[in-house]
Amino acid sequence: MSKNFLRLASLLAVGMLILAACGDGDSSDTTTGGDAEPAATAAPADGGETFEIFALLPQGNDQPYGTTYLPPFEAKAAELGLNVTITNSQYDADKQASECEVAVAANPDLIILWPAVGDTVRPCLEAANAAGIPVTVTNSDLNPEDQELSAAYSGPDTYGQGVASAEIFCELAGGEDVGIIMVNGLTGNSTAIDREAGFEDTINEQCPNVTILARQPGNWNKDESQIAASEMITAVGAENIGGAYAADDTMVAGVIDAFKAQGIDPASLIITSIGNTFLGNPLVVSGELDGTVFQSSSWDGENAAVVAHQVLTESPSERIVLFMPSVPVTADNADDPSVAPEW
Amino acid sequence: MTHQQGISLGEAPGGAMNRLRRTLARRTEGRALALLIIVVIVTAIMEPIAFTAYEVTLGRIALIGLVALGLTAVILMGELDLAVASTLAVAGVVMASIDNLALGILTALVVGLVIGAVNAFFVVVVGINSFIATLGMLFFLRGAAFVLSGEEPVRLSDIDAGIAFGKPLIGDLTPRMLLFILAFLALHIFVTRVRAGREFYAVGGNRQAAYDAGIPVRRRIFTGFMISGFVAALAGIINTLERTAADPTAGSTVLLASFAAAIIGGVLLTGGRGSVFGTLLGAASLGILQVALTLSGVQVDVQNIVIGSVLFIAVITDPNSLRSVLGSARSFFRGRSRASPTQ
C-alpha cells in the first residue's frame, strides 16, 4: 500500500517538476510575445507594422452568422497586418474564460473579445489589463460597469435593434390593442437580453396598447423557436394573438411556421424581428414578416479588425464605440441592394 | 486452500517479469500514461508555451478534471451520472443568489449532496436505471437553474471576492488547482485505503457477489452519487467565483469532457475497474491537448475531431477490446481457411 502511494506521489512530483522546470527555464517567453502560432499570418498592405492578436469568439463556422463574419474579419485583419489566432467557445462561459487565460499567457498585442456571457467576462478583462494587453469588444458590448476595462466596441447596437424592431411594430399596430408572443435568444446571452429590453421598453413607451402575452427563449434556433411558439399559441389561445416578435430572423421563421401549422395566416398578424437574413428577407418580401432590422455580419467582422488596428496604432485615450447602423427593413425597401442579406 | 493462497500471494513462478506482467495487467492507467507522454512530447515540440505558461494548462486540467473525479466514483460502481453538468449550474446559481458568500457556498455544497442522494434514491430504492434517472435529473436541474436565476446570469454580490479567488494563492497555484489536488488526494485515498471506497470496486465488478459478501451495496451507491453531486457542486462554486457570476447555461461542455477524461483514464464504464489516478491522467491529456490546440488556432470543429479520435483510440486499445477483436479476427480467418478447400 505505502509503496503504491510513494510511487504515486513520486510520479506527481516528477510531473510537477517537469512543468515547473519548463516554466522556470522560459518564464520570460510568457511575457515577451509568446510562441503561439497564429491561425493566419499577415503582412500589411502598406508594409507597416504587424501585430499578434487573439480573437475570443463564441461562434465560428458552426453558426450562420459566424460563417459570414469570419471571412471579412480575416481578410481585413490580413490587410491591416494583424496575425489572428481565433478561438470558439460555443457560448460556454467557462471555456471562454479558459481560452482567455491561454490568450493572456501567450501575451499578444491585443485581444478581441466577443463575450459568450457578458456577466462573466470581468476576470478575463482584469487579467488582460493586468498583463497590459488591450481588449476590444466585438458584436455584443460589455455591461456598463465593465466597459472601462476595454478600449473599444464595434458591432450592432443590440438594444437599439430591439428598439428599431419595436418601432416598426408600434407603427403597424397604430392605436389597436394587440396581444403578442415573444421569442427571445439564448437565455443569459447579452445580445438576447439587450434586444428583449430594447423591444419591451419601446413598446411600453410608444405603444402601451401592445401587450406581451407570453415569452420563451428560442435559443437562436428555428426548430426550438417553432416549438416554443406552438406552445405559447396553445397556452394563450390563438384568438388572443395579434402579432409576434422574435429576436432574430432564424427564430421568426420558426414562429411563422408555428402559426401556419395551426392554420393561422401569418400575413394577418403583425410580426417583426431582427437580422434581414437570407431566411428573413424573403419573408418580408412575401408579406409574412412585416419588418426586420438589418444586421451586416460582414460589417461586424470587418470593423472588429479595423477597430483593433485603430487601438493598436493610435492608442486612443477614450473608449471607441462604433455602432452598426440599425436600418429597418420592410416591404418598401426589402429589395434595395443596400440592405441585401448576407447570412 | 492451497489454491487460494496461490492466487492471493501471487507466488507464481517466473520472478520479476511475471510480477511486472501481472502488475501491468492489473493496472488500468497504462493507455492514459502512454497517451499523456505522447501529448506532452508533441505539445513540447509544437506549442511549448503550453508548458511555459503551465499555470494556464494546470487550470484547464483542473477545469476538466474536477467533475471527472466525482464521476469516477459513480462509474467505478457501474453506474452513470448524467446530471453533473446541471448540478454544477444549479449549485452556482444557488450560491450566487445568496448574499452571504460563506452561507452561499455551504448551501450550494448541501444542494450538491442532496441532488446526489436523490439520484441514488431513484437508482437504489425506486430501481430506475441510472442512465434514465440522471437524464431526468439533468433536465429537471437545468430547468431549475433557469427558474432560480430568472433566466439571466446571477452576479455575485461580492465581485471583488470572486476576482481575488481567481488569483494565485500558493506560488502560481490558484484555489481552483489546490482544491482539485485536494479532491484528487481525498478521492484517491478513499477508493484505495478506506474500506468503504475499496468496496466500490466490488459493487461495480460483481454486484451479486458484493451482496453475498455482505457489502452494503445500497449504501455504497448512495455514497458514490453523493460524492459525484458534491464534487459537481464544488466545481459550480469555483466556476461562479472565478467568473464572478453564475450562468444557468454553465457546464454545457463539462459532461462529455468529464466522461472522456474518465474513459481515457481507463475507467471501465461497466464498473469494477479503473482508478482516480487514471482519471487524473485522462484529464491531464485532454487539458494539455486542448490548450495546445487553442494556442495553435485550430478551429473548434477540428479540436472535436482530434479529441474524438483520442477517445476512440483509448476505447479500442483497451486490452479486453483488443483481445475480443483479435479473437473475432482469428475465428473469421480460421472459418475461411476451413471453408476454402470445399469451394
Interface residues (C-beta under 8 A of the other chain):
Chain A: M1 N4 F5 L8 G15 I18 L19 A20 C22 G23 G25 D26 S27 D29 T30 G34 D35 A36 E37 P38 A39 A40 G60 N61 D62 V84 T85 I86 T87 N88 S89 Q90 Y91 D92 A93 D94 K95 A97 S98 E99 E101 V102 V104 A105 A106 V117 G118 D119 T120 V121 R122 P123 E126 A127 L186 T187 G188 I193 P217
Chain B: V40 A44 E47 P48 I49 F51 T52 A53 Y54 E55 V56 T57 L58 G59 R60 L63 F146 S149 E151 E152 P153 R155 I159 G162 I163 G166 D172 H188 T192 R193 N239 E242 R243 T244 A245 D247 P248 T249 A250 G251 S252 T253 V254 F277 A284 V291 T294 L295 S296 G297 Q299 V300 D301
